[in-house]
Amino acid sequence: MGVVADAWTWLTTGSNWSGESGAWHRLGEHVYVSGIALALACAIALPVALWLGHLGKGGALAVNISNAGRAIPVFAVLALFMLTPLRSAGYLPTIIALVLFAVPPLLTNAYVGMREVDRAVVEAARGMGMSGGQLFFRVELPLAYPLLMTGLRSAAVQVVATATIASMVGQGGLGRIITAGFNTYNTPQVVAGALLAALLALLVEGALVAADRLLSPLRKTV
């Protein structure tokens, strides 16, 4: 309990939250990197997965290739990028590594969600004269929404938790609080940084759960 109490003291000390090395600045860096990485991953994975799921062709291959990327450690990818000219491109290497990490759950869940839509419902919609676009937006996408959101929540939490690796290559984020604590043998600071990263991940998860319940197209039809 002594370490936890000391970590709480660190968190409640105002000087630890101010300045460029303070917790607020590091939190902003962490949210910035995580947000951009997640947005790019969604922009890449979701259109591909939804389109392939709608067509019913090529999706299995795309999912398998995507899932193969999960076997590659994110830090290893980041370390490789730091051996290239990208090392001087600011947060770009970290963002690319996080995008590669976030694509598999987004792609897999969106594709599976589309393919698990009841074929009888799809055929009935076609029989009613719906076009391909109407079928996609009015039938398939709403029914695939739960799995799509599950993939988004999974990817978001993983990205937020993993973004701490940016500190391993001298970049910002909450990981810098942890590494600074290690460098100065300040265990309470290490614990405080880890708690902040965990709390941010939980807040993101909670926000997405709330958004899911609020925006669910299935909820609106009840």
Backbone hydrogen bonds, N-H to C=O, Kabsch-Sander energy under -0.5 kcal/mol:
donor,donor_aa,acceptor,acceptor_aa,energy
5,A,1,M,-2.7
6,D,2,G,-2.3
7,A,3,V,-2.5
8,W,4,V,-2.4
9,T,5,A,-2.1
10,W,6,D,-2.2
11,L,7,A,-2.4
12,T,8,W,-1.8
13,T,10,W,-1.1
14,G,12,T,-0.7
16,N,13,T,-1.5
17,W,14,G,-1.9
18,S,14,G,-0.5
18,S,15,S,-0.5
22,G,19,G,-1.2
23,A,16,N,-2.2
24,W,17,W,-0.9
26,R,22,G,-2.3
27,L,23,A,-2.6
28,G,24,W,-2.2
29,E,25,H,-2.2
30,H,26,R,-2.3
31,V,27,L,-2.6
32,Y,28,G,-2.3
33,V,29,E,-2.5
34,S,30,H,-2.5
35,G,31,V,-2.8
36,I,32,Y,-2.2
37,A,33,V,-2.3
38,L,34,S,-2.6
39,A,35,G,-2.4
40,L,36,I,-2.5
41,A,37,A,-2.3
42,C,38,L,-2.4
43,A,39,A,-2.3
44,I,40,L,-1.8
45,A,41,A,-3.1
46,L,42,C,-1.6
48,V,44,I,-0.8
49,A,45,A,-2.8
50,L,46,L,-2.9
51,W,47,P,-2.2
52,L,48,V,-2.6
53,G,49,A,-2.4
54,H,50,L,-2.0
55,L,51,W,-2.4
56,G,52,L,-2.8
57,K,52,L,-0.9
62,A,58,G,-1.9
63,V,59,G,-2.8
64,N,60,A,-2.3
65,I,61,L,-2.5
66,S,62,A,-2.4
67,N,63,V,-3.0
68,A,64,N,-1.6
69,G,65,I,-0.8
69,G,66,S,-0.9
70,R,67,N,-1.4
71,A,68,A,-1.3
72,I,69,G,-1.4
77,V,73,P,-1.8
78,L,74,V,-2.6
79,A,75,F,-2.8
80,L,76,A,-2.1
81,F,77,V,-2.1
82,M,78,L,-1.7
83,L,80,L,-1.5
84,T,81,F,-1.7
87,R,84,T,-2.1
88,S,85,P,-1.5
89,A,86,L,-2.4
92,L,89,A,-1.7
95,I,91,Y,-2.6
96,I,92,L,-2.7
97,A,93,P,-2.2
98,L,94,T,-2.4
99,V,95,I,-2.4
100,L,96,I,-2.3
101,F,97,A,-1.3
102,A,98,L,-2.0
103,V,99,V,-2.0
106,L,102,A,-1.3
107,L,103,V,-3.1
108,T,104,P,-2.8
109,N,105,P,-1.9
110,A,106,L,-2.0
111,Y,107,L,-2.3
112,V,108,T,-2.7
113,G,109,N,-2.4
114,M,110,A,-1.9
115,R,111,Y,-2.4
116,E,112,V,-1.8
117,V,114,M,-1.0
121,V,118,D,-0.5
122,V,118,D,-1.8
123,E,119,R,-2.7
124,A,120,A,-2.1
125,A,121,V,-2.2
126,R,122,V,-2.2
127,G,123,E,-2.5
128,M,124,A,-1.2
129,G,126,R,-1.9
130,M,125,A,-1.9
135,L,131,S,-2.6
136,F,132,G,-2.1
137,F,133,G,-2.5
138,R,134,Q,-2.6
139,V,135,L,-1.4
140,E,135,L,-2.5
141,L,136,F,-2.9
143,L,139,V,-1.7
144,A,140,E,-2.0
145,Y,141,L,-1.0
148,L,144,A,-2.2
149,M,145,Y,-2.7
150,T,146,P,-1.8
151,G,147,L,-2.2
152,L,148,L,-1.9
153,R,149,M,-2.7
154,S,150,T,-2.4
155,A,151,G,-2.6
156,A,152,L,-2.7
157,V,153,R,-2.4
158,Q,154,S,-2.2
159,V,155,A,-2.6
160,V,156,A,-2.5
161,A,157,V,-2.4
162,T,158,Q,-2.3
163,A,159,V,-1.9
164,T,161,A,-0.7
165,I,162,T,-2.3
166,A,163,A,-1.7
167,S,164,T,-1.4
168,M,165,I,-1.7
169,V,166,A,-1.3
170,G,167,S,-1.6
171,Q,166,A,-2.3
176,R,173,G,-1.7
177,I,174,L,-0.9
178,I,174,L,-1.2
179,T,175,G,-2.8
180,A,176,R,-2.3
181,G,177,I,-1.7
182,F,178,I,-2.2
183,N,179,T,-2.6
184,T,180,A,-1.5
185,Y,182,F,-1.1
186,N,181,G,-3.2
187,T,185,Y,-1.0
190,V,186,N,-1.8
191,V,187,T,-2.6
192,A,188,P,-2.6
193,G,189,Q,-2.6
194,A,190,V,-2.2
195,L,191,V,-2.5
196,L,192,A,-2.3
197,A,193,G,-2.1
198,A,194,A,-2.4
199,L,195,L,-2.8
200,L,196,L,-2.3
201,A,197,A,-2.0
202,L,198,A,-2.2
203,L,199,L,-2.4
204,V,200,L,-2.4
205,E,201,A,-2.3
206,G,202,L,-2.7
207,A,203,L,-2.6
208,L,204,V,-2.3
209,V,205,E,-2.2
210,A,206,G,-2.3
211,A,207,A,-2.4
212,D,208,L,-2.4
213,R,209,V,-2.2
214,L,210,A,-1.9
215,L,211,A,-2.8
216,S,212,D,-1.6
220,K,216,S,-1.3
221,T,217,P,-0.7
222,V,219,R,-0.9
